[in-house]
């Protein structure tokens, strides 16, 4: 089998880029991607979950940095949440019916923006192998997408439970990849990656809680952060692949609609990548790693 030319520059090692869940903060992956390009480090595959799937897809399909930045600005806008508060109130008071296919926002505008960005692209169009993770709504099983329309996989992977309606693909109702695999290092390992650059995002921890919602959000953050850490630790110990974990240090106040903060987010992604460059170079060299 002929070697992928994008793999040839990695020192004979298969390198995976894994971008975990994190909403708009996943734009930090653009900083990482920029550093890899500057250093001439080629990747062999891209894996994404939830918000990270958007950037994994953009990178895999060959979008340039400017195009992907524009995509970021078009996706994370407040108007996508129109009707959220009203629908939440109606759902909690029983005024509106709510079932497994429901969501608190109209997903039409979001889906259309994804369609405008990715069009009819399929996984076969990817320049390097692309894997996107979602979750089976009924079983909780992690679902790995590697064929068919990229749009379907993306839409399923970002279907935040209760907020963005689930997405039907074939006979499966699918939701957010973060529910089952917030940092899908395991997918990269299964596909034979020897070096894995895994960018994850911890949820902010609240220090002051003055409402039921705040306490619930805080506990959910603890739960998700512990899953992220334990999953990474397990795969790092149980497998032979070298995993480089990058956790950008981002202001907890940065939210999904903090468009003015995106340059800061991208810069922090680049900083966290440069911090790991000496170690990464060692992994990609022929020298053994201590």
Backbone as CSV, one residue per row, in Angstrom:
resi,resn,N_x,N_y,N_z,CA_x,CA_y,CA_z,C_x,C_y,C_z
1,UNK,0.849,-1.203,0.000,0.000,0.000,0.000,0.883,1.250,0.000
2,UNK,0.573,2.203,-0.850,1.369,3.423,-0.933,1.156,4.286,0.303
3,UNK,2.247,4.816,0.839,2.150,5.644,2.041,1.469,6.969,1.736
4,UNK,0.597,7.369,2.632,-0.045,8.678,2.521,1.040,9.749,2.547
5,UNK,1.089,10.644,1.555,2.137,11.663,1.543,2.092,12.569,2.756
6,UNK,0.913,12.698,3.383,0.814,13.525,4.580,1.422,12.818,5.785
7,UNK,1.663,11.517,5.642,2.227,10.748,6.735,3.744,10.640,6.615
8,UNK,4.236,10.888,5.403,5.645,10.637,5.138,6.574,11.523,5.958
9,UNK,6.108,12.734,6.341,6.970,13.655,7.058,6.967,13.480,8.555
10,UNK,6.356,12.430,9.079,6.224,12.287,10.519,7.278,11.384,11.136
11,UNK,8.351,11.072,10.383,9.362,10.204,10.953,8.866,8.787,11.076
12,UNK,8.119,8.333,10.101,7.587,6.968,10.021,6.570,6.685,11.109
13,UNK,6.111,7.680,11.784,5.113,7.452,12.824,3.767,8.032,12.413
14,UNK,2.729,7.296,12.713,1.370,7.700,12.352,0.841,8.633,13.441
15,UNK,0.568,9.866,13.065,0.185,10.902,14.028,-1.294,11.233,13.892
16,UNK,-1.988,11.249,15.011,-3.416,11.586,15.022,-3.641,12.896,15.757
17,UNK,-4.578,13.674,15.248,-5.035,14.880,15.934,-6.429,14.601,16.461
18,UNK,-6.593,14.652,17.779,-7.885,14.390,18.421,-8.354,15.676,19.087
19,UNK,-9.563,16.112,18.731,-10.117,17.347,19.295,-11.383,16.992,20.059
20,UNK,-11.365,17.228,21.362,-12.478,16.833,22.203,-13.593,17.854,22.258
21,UNK,-14.573,17.566,23.096,-15.733,18.440,23.250,-15.340,19.704,24.004
22,UNK,-16.024,20.797,23.705,-15.699,22.050,24.378,-16.418,23.248,23.795
23,UNK,-17.382,23.000,22.912,-18.136,24.105,22.329,-17.243,25.034,21.537
24,UNK,-17.473,26.326,21.697,-16.716,27.321,20.935,-15.238,27.336,21.316
25,UNK,-14.900,26.829,22.502,-13.499,26.804,22.915,-12.664,25.865,22.049
26,UNK,-13.351,24.982,21.330,-12.634,24.067,20.434,-11.896,24.813,19.333
27,UNK,-12.214,26.095,19.158,-11.482,26.906,18.178,-10.001,26.977,18.526
28,UNK,-9.641,26.640,19.755,-8.224,26.602,20.140,-7.454,25.616,19.275
29,UNK,-8.161,24.641,18.718,-7.510,23.665,17.844,-6.908,24.331,16.613
30,UNK,-7.444,25.493,16.235,-6.880,26.212,15.092,-5.473,26.710,15.407
31,UNK,-5.249,27.087,16.666,-3.910,27.489,17.077,-2.943,26.320,17.028
32,UNK,-3.404,25.169,17.494,-2.597,23.952,17.424,-2.270,23.608,15.969
33,UNK,-3.276,23.666,15.125,-3.103,23.346,13.711,-2.094,24.294,13.054
34,UNK,-2.162,25.562,13.424,-1.240,26.553,12.870,0.203,26.222,13.250
35,UNK,0.408,25.838,14.500,1.754,25.485,14.964,2.271,24.246,14.231
36,UNK,1.419,23.256,14.050,1.833,22.043,13.341,2.261,22.371,11.912
37,UNK,1.521,23.269,11.277,1.883,23.669,9.918,3.225,24.403,9.894
38,UNK,3.423,25.292,10.858,4.683,26.040,10.929,5.877,25.110,11.141
39,UNK,5.648,24.049,11.905,6.725,23.118,12.229,6.883,22.017,11.189
40,UNK,6.000,21.989,10.198,6.074,20.951,9.174,5.689,19.577,9.677
41,UNK,4.898,19.536,10.742,4.452,18.258,11.304,3.140,17.860,10.636
42,UNK,3.158,16.758,9.916,1.977,16.291,9.199,1.208,15.296,10.058
43,UNK,-0.101,15.328,9.945,-0.914,14.375,10.689,-1.497,13.345,9.733
44,UNK,-1.793,12.181,10.278,-2.278,11.060,9.474,-3.774,10.866,9.569
45,UNK,-4.400,11.462,10.571,-5.850,11.338,10.740,-6.334,12.426,11.687
46,UNK,-7.630,12.741,11.597,-8.248,13.706,12.508,-9.481,13.067,13.123
47,UNK,-9.619,13.236,14.439,-10.740,12.656,15.181,-11.397,13.763,15.990
48,UNK,-12.721,13.836,15.972,-13.400,14.888,16.713,-14.658,14.418,17.401
49,UNK,-14.957,15.040,18.520,-16.184,14.768,19.264,-16.851,16.083,19.609
50,UNK,-18.168,16.146,19.442,-18.946,17.326,19.785,-18.399,18.550,19.039
51,UNK,-18.147,19.654,19.741,-17.639,20.845,19.075,-16.327,20.597,18.360
52,UNK,-15.541,19.672,18.873,-14.271,19.345,18.245,-14.416,18.718,16.876
53,UNK,-15.586,18.120,16.623,-15.796,17.467,15.329,-15.781,18.476,14.186
54,UNK,-16.248,19.693,14.459,-16.293,20.727,13.418,-14.884,21.057,12.935
55,UNK,-13.952,21.169,13.875,-12.584,21.533,13.518,-11.819,20.344,12.952
56,UNK,-12.106,19.150,13.444,-11.495,17.956,12.861,-11.906,17.818,11.401
57,UNK,-13.189,18.078,11.126,-13.686,17.979,9.752,-13.063,19.047,8.864
58,UNK,-13.003,20.278,9.365,-12.441,21.374,8.571,-10.981,21.102,8.216
59,UNK,-10.222,20.632,9.184,-8.805,20.341,8.954,-8.649,19.178,7.980
60,UNK,-9.429,18.129,8.193,-9.332,16.947,7.349,-9.723,17.228,5.905
61,UNK,-10.710,18.107,5.722,-11.188,18.427,4.378,-10.334,19.481,3.671
62,UNK,-9.347,20.008,4.380,-8.421,20.933,3.745,-8.817,22.389,3.799
63,UNK,-9.723,22.763,4.716,-10.061,24.179,4.862,-8.810,24.936,5.305
64,UNK,-8.644,26.162,4.807,-7.532,26.963,5.298,-7.933,27.647,6.604
65,UNK,-6.946,28.255,7.263,-7.182,28.842,8.580,-8.227,29.949,8.517
66,UNK,-8.136,30.808,7.517,-9.080,31.924,7.400,-10.507,31.415,7.227
67,UNK,-10.696,30.428,6.373,-12.034,29.870,6.134,-12.606,29.274,7.408
68,UNK,-11.756,28.594,8.169,-12.227,27.958,9.399,-12.532,28.992,10.472
69,UNK,-11.775,30.073,10.512,-12.088,31.163,11.438,-13.441,31.782,11.092
70,UNK,-13.702,31.967,9.805,-14.993,32.504,9.377,-16.123,31.554,9.751
71,UNK,-15.873,30.260,9.618,-16.863,29.258,10.013,-17.166,29.373,11.499
72,UNK,-16.123,29.564,12.301,-16.293,29.718,13.746,-17.204,30.897,14.068
73,UNK,-16.955,32.022,13.424,-17.745,33.228,13.687,-19.194,33.066,13.236
74,UNK,-19.423,32.298,12.190,-20.789,32.132,11.690,-21.590,31.144,12.522
75,UNK,-20.910,30.192,13.154,-21.627,29.162,13.911,-22.025,29.622,15.308
76,UNK,-21.092,30.254,16.015,-21.339,30.572,17.418,-21.939,31.974,17.556
77,UNK,-23.213,32.094,17.207,-23.907,33.380,17.302,-25.155,33.232,18.167
78,UNK,-25.492,34.296,18.860,-26.589,34.249,19.825,-27.943,33.932,19.201
79,UNK,-28.121,34.312,17.948,-29.433,34.093,17.348,-29.784,32.612,17.236
80,UNK,-28.774,31.736,17.313,-29.062,30.305,17.275,-29.848,29.858,18.502
81,UNK,-29.748,30.616,19.588,-30.435,30.260,20.831,-31.794,30.931,20.955
82,UNK,-32.255,31.533,19.892,-33.545,32.213,19.922,-34.651,31.234,20.329
83,UNK,-35.454,31.651,21.283,-36.555,30.819,21.751,-36.190,29.877,22.878
84,UNK,-34.897,29.818,23.244,-34.456,28.878,24.275,-35.177,29.098,25.602
85,UNK,-35.163,30.337,26.101,-35.762,30.624,27.409,-37.255,30.326,27.413
86,UNK,-37.937,30.736,26.360,-39.381,30.496,26.274,-39.680,29.006,26.218
87,UNK,-38.941,28.283,25.409,-39.173,26.843,25.277,-38.836,26.097,26.559
88,UNK,-37.818,26.568,27.282,-37.470,25.947,28.557,-38.607,26.116,29.552
89,UNK,-39.139,27.326,29.630,-40.253,27.572,30.550,-41.458,26.713,30.187
90,UNK,-41.768,26.632,28.911,-42.925,25.855,28.465,-42.732,24.368,28.732
91,UNK,-41.504,23.899,28.579,-41.229,22.485,28.829,-41.336,22.154,30.312
92,UNK,-40.837,23.055,31.167,-40.844,22.798,32.608,-42.238,22.912,33.209
93,UNK,-43.084,23.728,32.605,-44.447,23.887,33.122,-45.433,22.935,32.467
94,UNK,-44.955,22.166,31.500,-45.834,21.218,30.826,-46.671,21.829,29.725
95,UNK,-46.410,23.081,29.392,-47.172,23.730,28.322,-46.835,23.144,26.962
96,UNK,-45.638,22.629,26.824,-45.212,22.059,25.546,-44.810,20.602,25.745
97,UNK,-45.122,19.782,24.773,-44.714,18.386,24.823,-43.212,18.278,24.577
98,UNK,-42.589,17.362,25.287,-41.146,17.187,25.160,-40.861,15.698,25.148
99,UNK,-40.181,15.216,24.112,-39.836,13.802,24.044,-38.392,13.633,23.594
100,UNK,-38.004,12.393,23.275,-36.605,12.135,22.949,-36.113,12.859,21.697
101,UNK,-37.023,13.276,20.857,-36.625,13.968,19.625,-36.655,15.486,19.753
102,UNK,-36.970,15.970,20.939,-37.140,17.410,21.133,-35.831,18.105,21.495
103,UNK,-35.859,19.417,21.344,-34.762,20.268,21.785,-35.328,21.628,22.125
104,UNK,-34.581,22.404,22.861,-35.078,23.712,23.287,-34.847,24.804,22.248
105,UNK,-34.095,24.489,21.198,-33.922,25.475,20.132,-34.335,24.864,18.797
106,UNK,-34.649,25.718,17.864,-34.920,25.303,16.493,-33.571,25.041,15.828
107,UNK,-33.344,23.807,15.414,-32.035,23.467,14.860,-31.890,23.821,13.384
108,UNK,-32.935,24.362,12.785,-32.884,24.696,11.363,-31.740,25.619,10.979
109,UNK,-31.598,26.777,11.651,-30.506,27.699,11.301,-29.115,27.082,11.477
110,UNK,-28.925,26.320,12.558,-27.628,25.688,12.795,-27.309,24.681,11.695
111,UNK,-28.284,23.847,11.373,-28.073,22.839,10.332,-27.782,23.489,8.989
112,UNK,-28.468,24.581,8.701,-28.252,25.275,7.435,-26.845,25.872,7.368
113,UNK,-26.345,26.384,8.478,-24.993,26.949,8.478,-23.944,25.858,8.279
114,UNK,-24.188,24.716,8.872,-23.283,23.591,8.644,-23.328,23.166,7.180
115,UNK,-24.525,23.185,6.613,-24.683,22.811,5.202,-23.956,23.805,4.294
116,UNK,-24.042,25.082,4.621,-23.356,26.090,3.813,-21.837,25.907,3.874
117,UNK,-21.359,25.501,5.048,-19.910,25.352,5.226,-19.368,24.061,4.617
118,UNK,-20.097,22.965,4.814,-19.572,21.657,4.414,-20.255,21.073,3.177
119,UNK,-21.392,21.669,2.797,-22.068,21.240,1.585,-22.344,19.749,1.555
120,UNK,-22.066,19.135,0.418,-22.318,17.701,0.233,-21.056,16.875,0.459
121,UNK,-20.085,17.437,1.170,-18.826,16.720,1.402,-19.077,15.381,2.081
122,UNK,-18.370,14.378,1.631,-18.446,13.060,2.260,-17.092,12.739,2.882
123,UNK,-17.054,11.686,3.667,-15.794,11.281,4.282,-14.764,10.901,3.219
124,UNK,-15.241,10.465,2.068,-14.326,10.118,0.978,-13.596,11.335,0.419
125,UNK,-14.131,12.527,0.687,-13.503,13.755,0.195,-12.362,14.227,1.090
126,UNK,-12.238,13.625,2.255,-11.220,14.068,3.213,-9.809,13.801,2.686
127,UNK,-8.916,14.741,2.926,-7.530,14.585,2.490,-6.769,13.619,3.381
128,UNK,-7.182,13.553,4.629,-6.662,12.550,5.556,-7.866,11.904,6.223
129,UNK,-7.745,10.658,6.702,-8.885,9.986,7.319,-9.514,10.823,8.432
130,UNK,-10.841,10.845,8.427,-11.616,11.629,9.386,-12.552,10.710,10.148
131,UNK,-12.604,10.889,11.467,-13.498,10.107,12.317,-14.232,11.062,13.249
132,UNK,-15.548,10.947,13.264,-16.379,11.815,14.100,-17.215,10.941,15.028
133,UNK,-17.278,11.337,16.288,-17.961,10.536,17.306,-19.285,11.169,17.713
134,UNK,-20.331,10.349,17.761,-21.613,10.753,18.344,-22.041,9.651,19.306
135,UNK,-23.253,9.750,19.832,-23.726,8.800,20.841,-25.128,8.320,20.504
136,UNK,-25.339,7.011,20.596,-26.684,6.459,20.407,-27.568,6.904,21.573
137,UNK,-28.655,7.588,21.260,-29.512,8.147,22.305,-30.052,7.073,23.240
138,UNK,-30.418,5.928,22.707,-31.096,4.908,23.508,-30.138,4.011,24.281
139,UNK,-28.983,3.702,23.714,-28.071,2.756,24.358,-26.875,3.422,25.036
140,UNK,-26.563,4.658,24.644,-25.381,5.325,25.168,-24.101,4.888,24.488
141,UNK,-24.215,4.023,23.494,-23.041,3.521,22.783,-22.387,4.624,21.965
142,UNK,-21.071,4.631,21.975,-20.327,5.570,21.145,-20.401,5.113,19.693
143,UNK,-20.708,6.049,18.799,-20.832,5.747,17.372,-19.737,6.509,16.630
144,UNK,-18.932,5.796,15.873,-17.841,6.416,15.116,-18.238,6.501,13.647
145,UNK,-18.292,7.717,13.133,-18.645,7.954,11.732,-17.370,8.048,10.899
146,UNK,-17.315,7.268,9.827,-16.167,7.361,8.923,-16.564,7.208,7.461
147,UNK,-17.875,7.248,7.194,-18.325,7.254,5.809,-19.661,7.982,5.712
148,UNK,-20.080,8.246,4.477,-21.326,8.973,4.277,-21.128,10.478,4.337
149,UNK,-22.227,11.231,4.391,-22.146,12.700,4.426,-21.520,13.206,5.728
150,UNK,-20.573,14.102,5.606,-19.949,14.700,6.788,-20.980,15.492,7.583
151,UNK,-21.912,16.139,6.890,-22.932,16.945,7.558,-23.717,16.131,8.573
152,UNK,-24.131,14.921,8.212,-24.894,14.083,9.137,-24.093,13.784,10.396
153,UNK,-22.826,13.456,10.220,-21.982,13.133,11.368,-21.787,14.342,12.272
154,UNK,-21.548,15.504,11.673,-21.361,16.722,12.458,-22.612,17.082,13.229
155,UNK,-23.729,17.053,12.530,-24.991,17.441,13.167,-25.321,16.528,14.334
156,UNK,-25.027,15.236,14.193,-25.255,14.294,15.287,-24.303,14.564,16.444
157,UNK,-23.049,14.819,16.133,-22.026,14.959,17.164,-22.214,16.190,18.033
158,UNK,-22.874,17.231,17.500,-23.049,18.470,18.276,-24.455,18.607,18.857
159,UNK,-25.225,17.527,18.824,-26.607,17.583,19.324,-26.613,17.546,20.852
160,UNK,-26.403,18.699,21.465,-26.358,18.800,22.929,-27.695,18.352,23.507
161,UNK,-27.694,17.337,24.378,-28.952,16.810,24.915,-29.841,17.896,25.505
162,UNK,-31.099,17.824,25.197,-32.146,18.719,25.681,-32.122,20.085,24.999
163,UNK,-31.027,20.466,24.399,-30.926,21.794,23.783,-31.045,21.713,22.266
164,UNK,-30.151,20.970,21.632,-30.205,20.778,20.183,-30.835,19.415,19.912
165,UNK,-31.883,19.343,19.116,-32.555,18.061,18.873,-31.593,16.992,18.365
166,UNK,-31.823,15.730,18.755,-31.011,14.626,18.227,-31.115,14.562,16.705
167,UNK,-30.247,13.772,16.107,-30.202,13.657,14.645,-30.310,12.193,14.241
168,UNK,-31.188,11.918,13.314,-31.391,10.553,12.849,-30.409,10.227,11.732
169,UNK,-29.662,9.151,11.907,-28.779,8.637,10.859,-29.077,7.152,10.711
170,UNK,-29.650,6.790,9.590,-30.080,5.409,9.416,-31.176,5.083,10.406
171,UNK,-31.002,4.009,11.149,-32.015,3.614,12.133,-31.636,4.031,13.552
172,UNK,-30.671,4.938,13.688,-30.208,5.338,15.017,-30.488,6.809,15.263
173,UNK,-30.962,7.087,16.480,-31.158,8.461,16.922,-29.907,8.853,17.703
174,UNK,-29.220,9.890,17.253,-27.897,10.202,17.782,-27.845,11.562,18.466
175,UNK,-27.013,11.632,19.506,-26.800,12.883,20.234,-25.299,13.140,20.392
176,UNK,-25.007,14.188,21.110,-23.665,14.714,21.366,-22.619,13.621,21.632
177,UNK,-21.503,13.704,20.910,-20.419,12.763,21.138,-19.846,12.842,22.539
178,UNK,-19.983,14.005,23.191,-19.439,14.175,24.538,-20.123,13.278,25.557
179,UNK,-21.330,12.830,25.262,-22.057,11.973,26.200,-21.331,10.644,26.396
180,UNK,-20.710,10.130,25.347,-20.053,8.828,25.434,-18.532,8.896,25.357
181,UNK,-17.992,9.908,24.675,-16.548,9.941,24.444,-16.079,11.381,24.225
182,UNK,-15.902,12.145,25.308,-15.561,13.568,25.164,-14.176,13.834,24.583
183,UNK,-13.274,12.873,24.678,-11.931,13.009,24.102,-11.568,11.657,23.482
184,UNK,-11.978,11.416,22.239,-11.912,10.068,21.641,-10.516,9.597,21.237
185,UNK,-9.637,9.545,22.232,-8.298,9.010,22.011,-8.376,7.550,21.575
186,UNK,-9.368,6.826,22.095,-9.506,5.407,21.784,-9.707,5.154,20.296
187,UNK,-10.390,6.083,19.623,-10.612,5.925,18.184,-9.283,6.000,17.440
188,UNK,-8.447,6.960,17.820,-7.135,7.103,17.177,-6.267,5.874,17.422
189,UNK,-6.328,5.343,18.636,-5.553,4.142,18.960,-6.020,2.967,18.107
190,UNK,-7.329,2.809,18.005,-7.892,1.711,17.210,-7.462,1.805,15.756
191,UNK,-7.304,3.031,15.253,-6.930,3.227,13.851,-5.420,3.206,13.636
192,UNK,-4.689,2.848,14.673,-3.259,2.614,14.514,-2.345,3.793,14.745
193,UNK,-2.845,4.854,15.361,-1.988,6.014,15.622,-0.893,5.649,16.617
194,UNK,0.301,6.134,16.356,1.425,5.899,17.259,1.702,7.105,18.149
195,UNK,1.406,8.281,17.631,1.516,9.518,18.403,0.185,10.243,18.286
196,UNK,-0.375,10.626,19.427,-1.698,11.251,19.438,-1.619,12.612,20.108
197,UNK,-1.999,13.641,19.373,-2.123,14.982,19.936,-3.577,15.160,20.327
198,UNK,-3.853,15.153,21.612,-5.228,15.193,22.104,-5.494,16.520,22.801
199,UNK,-6.345,17.342,22.192,-6.700,18.623,22.796,-8.056,18.495,23.478
200,UNK,-8.052,18.661,24.802,-9.286,18.555,25.576,-9.608,19.864,26.269
201,UNK,-10.828,19.958,26.758,-11.293,21.204,27.369,-12.086,20.881,28.631
202,UNK,-11.569,21.347,29.757,-12.284,21.136,31.014,-13.389,22.176,31.153
203,UNK,-14.513,21.744,31.712,-15.609,22.672,31.962,-15.267,23.552,33.159
204,UNK,-15.694,24.807,33.157,-15.370,25.713,34.268,-16.030,25.275,35.568
205,UNK,-15.302,25.448,36.660,-15.805,25.103,37.994,-16.261,26.378,38.693
206,UNK,-17.467,26.358,39.181,-18.016,27.535,39.868,-17.515,27.599,41.310
207,UNK,-17.260,28.807,41.779,-16.855,29.006,43.168,-17.999,29.541,44.018
208,UNK,-18.964,30.189,43.369,-20.120,30.714,44.096,-21.378,30.251,43.378
209,UNK,-22.254,29.622,44.133,-23.488,29.084,43.557,-24.682,29.573,44.358
210,UNK,-25.589,30.247,43.682,-26.721,30.846,44.381,-28.066,30.407,43.815
211,UNK,-28.046,29.330,43.050,-29.305,28.840,42.496,-29.206,27.340,42.256
212,UNK,-30.359,26.734,42.092,-30.420,25.302,41.791,-29.678,24.999,40.495
213,UNK,-29.880,25.855,39.498,-29.239,25.660,38.202,-27.722,25.741,38.315
214,UNK,-27.234,26.685,39.123,-25.787,26.847,39.289,-25.162,25.614,39.932
215,UNK,-25.834,25.073,40.954,-25.328,23.870,41.625,-25.327,22.690,40.657
216,UNK,-26.407,22.547,39.906,-26.504,21.459,38.931,-25.407,21.563,37.879
217,UNK,-25.178,22.779,37.389,-24.137,23.001,36.384,-22.758,22.679,36.945
218,UNK,-22.527,23.075,38.201,-21.246,22.809,38.848,-20.992,21.307,38.966
219,UNK,-21.991,20.566,39.419,-21.837,19.118,39.578,-21.633,18.432,38.228
220,UNK,-22.315,18.919,37.212,-22.131,18.361,35.872,-20.707,18.611,35.373
221,UNK,-20.164,19.789,35.689,-18.790,20.099,35.289,-17.799,19.157,35.965
222,UNK,-17.994,18.917,37.262,-17.126,17.986,37.977,-17.192,16.597,37.359
223,UNK,-18.405,16.174,37.063,-18.634,14.847,36.484,-17.934,14.706,35.132
224,UNK,-18.139,15.673,34.252,-17.567,15.608,32.909,-16.043,15.731,32.942
225,UNK,-15.527,16.590,33.812,-14.072,16.748,33.903,-13.402,15.475,34.413
226,UNK,-14.049,14.807,35.361,-13.495,13.556,35.877,-13.523,12.456,34.825
227,UNK,-14.580,12.432,34.006,-14.642,11.462,32.908,-13.499,11.716,31.929
228,UNK,-13.286,12.984,31.605,-12.214,13.348,30.678,-10.863,12.863,31.194
229,UNK,-10.578,13.147,32.459,-9.285,12.783,33.035,-9.112,11.273,33.147
230,UNK,-10.157,10.578,33.604,-10.048,9.133,33.786,-9.930,8.409,32.450
231,UNK,-10.656,8.884,31.440,-10.572,8.273,30.114,-9.175,8.427,29.539
232,UNK,-8.625,9.633,29.672,-7.272,9.869,29.172,-6.267,8.992,29.906
233,UNK,-6.381,8.934,31.234,-5.431,8.155,32.028,-5.482,6.678,31.652
234,UNK,-6.683,6.158,31.452,-6.832,4.741,31.099,-6.138,4.426,29.778
235,UNK,-6.438,5.209,28.757,-5.871,4.925,27.436,-4.370,5.184,27.402
236,UNK,-3.907,6.120,28.189,-2.480,6.425,28.228,-1.690,5.277,28.846
237,UNK,-2.312,4.585,29.805,-1.637,3.490,30.490,-1.840,2.145,29.797
238,UNK,-3.002,1.970,29.178,-3.372,0.655,28.654,-2.883,0.388,27.237
239,UNK,-2.424,1.412,26.536,-2.045,1.227,25.137,-0.626,1.723,24.890
240,UNK,-0.083,1.325,23.754,1.306,1.638,23.437,1.479,2.983,22.744
241,UNK,0.410,3.563,22.286,0.518,4.858,21.611,0.968,5.934,22.603
242,UNK,1.732,6.890,22.106,2.150,8.026,22.923,1.092,9.117,22.794
243,UNK,0.538,9.531,23.922,-0.536,10.525,23.913,-0.025,11.824,24.523
244,UNK,-0.100,12.889,23.747,0.286,14.220,24.220,-0.998,14.987,24.506
245,UNK,-1.264,15.234,25.769,-2.501,15.916,26.162,-2.281,17.418,26.213
246,UNK,-3.144,18.146,25.531,-3.109,19.606,25.555,-4.413,20.113,26.151
247,UNK,-4.301,20.877,27.235,-5.467,21.461,27.895,-5.289,22.982,27.912
248,UNK,-5.775,23.675,26.904,-5.629,25.132,26.860,-6.189,25.787,28.117
249,UNK,-5.471,26.769,28.631,-5.899,27.488,29.830,-6.720,28.701,29.405
250,UNK,-8.018,28.508,29.389,-8.917,29.544,28.890,-9.747,30.138,30.014
251,UNK,-10.045,31.405,29.895,-10.873,32.106,30.869,-12.236,31.423,30.957
252,UNK,-12.662,31.005,32.168,-13.969,30.360,32.310,-15.120,31.215,31.796
253,UNK,-14.904,32.528,31.751,-15.975,33.429,31.310,-16.196,33.373,29.799
254,UNK,-15.255,32.758,29.074,-15.421,32.655,27.625,-16.541,31.672,27.323
255,UNK,-17.579,32.166,26.691,-18.727,31.328,26.387,-18.855,31.059,24.910
256,UNK,-19.950,30.398,24.556,-20.178,30.018,23.167,-20.320,31.220,22.248
257,UNK,-20.709,32.361,22.820,-20.984,33.516,21.971,-19.981,34.652,22.176
258,UNK,-18.809,34.314,22.721,-17.778,35.328,22.960,-16.910,35.491,21.717
259,UNK,-17.531,35.949,20.633,-16.820,36.049,19.355,-15.576,36.920,19.463
260,UNK,-15.652,37.964,20.284,-14.508,38.867,20.405,-13.314,38.184,21.070
261,UNK,-13.559,37.036,21.709,-12.492,36.320,22.404,-11.840,35.238,21.547
262,UNK,-12.369,34.992,20.354,-11.836,33.901,19.542,-10.349,34.056,19.221
263,UNK,-9.846,35.265,18.930,-8.396,35.386,18.713,-7.590,34.939,19.932
264,UNK,-8.116,35.231,21.134,-7.451,34.803,22.364,-7.490,33.290,22.498
265,UNK,-8.634,32.703,22.155,-8.790,31.249,22.223,-7.796,30.567,21.286
266,UNK,-7.708,31.058,20.064,-6.799,30.474,19.079,-5.343,30.638,19.523
267,UNK,-5.015,31.813,20.059,-3.648,32.067,20.527,-3.269,31.138,21.673
268,UNK,-4.224,30.856,22.560,-3.947,29.956,23.677,-3.753,28.527,23.178
269,UNK,-4.503,28.155,22.155,-4.294,26.840,21.562,-2.888,26.707,21.002
270,UNK,-2.420,27.776,20.365,-1.058,27.780,19.822,-0.026,27.721,20.943
271,UNK,-0.271,28.472,22.022,0.678,28.477,23.143,0.799,27.090,23.758
272,UNK,-0.349,26.437,23.979,-0.324,25.106,24.588,0.390,24.104,23.684
273,UNK,0.286,24.310,22.368,0.971,23.426,21.422,2.480,23.651,21.466
274,UNK,2.895,24.919,21.469,4.333,25.226,21.489,4.983,24.711,22.775
275,UNK,4.236,24.727,23.843,4.748,24.235,25.120,5.133,22.761,25.030
276,UNK,4.423,22.016,24.181,4.666,20.581,24.055,5.606,20.231,22.904
277,UNK,6.063,21.240,22.156,6.876,20.956,20.969,8.153,20.159,21.255
278,UNK,8.926,20.486,22.306,10.143,19.697,22.548,9.837,18.210,22.742
279,UNK,8.799,17.933,23.526,8.419,16.535,23.753,7.919,15.898,22.467
280,UNK,7.119,16.641,21.712,6.572,16.111,20.466,7.687,15.789,19.479
281,UNK,8.685,16.658,19.395,9.805,16.407,18.481,10.534,15.119,18.864
282,UNK,10.668,14.888,20.148,11.319,13.654,20.605,10.512,12.434,20.189
283,UNK,9.190,12.543,20.331,8.336,11.415,19.957,8.419,11.116,18.470
284,UNK,8.578,12.157,17.674,8.594,11.976,16.225,9.981,11.643,15.685
285,UNK,10.966,11.697,16.561,12.324,11.347,16.143,12.518,9.845,16.284
286,UNK,13.672,9.389,15.862,13.977,7.961,15.988,14.580,7.642,17.346
287,UNK,14.793,8.682,18.177,15.373,8.465,19.491,14.321,7.925,20.445
288,UNK,14.673,7.005,21.321,13.722,6.490,22.301,13.316,7.576,23.280
289,UNK,12.068,7.476,23.764,11.560,8.443,24.729,11.627,7.840,26.112
290,UNK,12.194,8.565,27.067,12.322,8.059,28.443,10.969,7.845,29.073
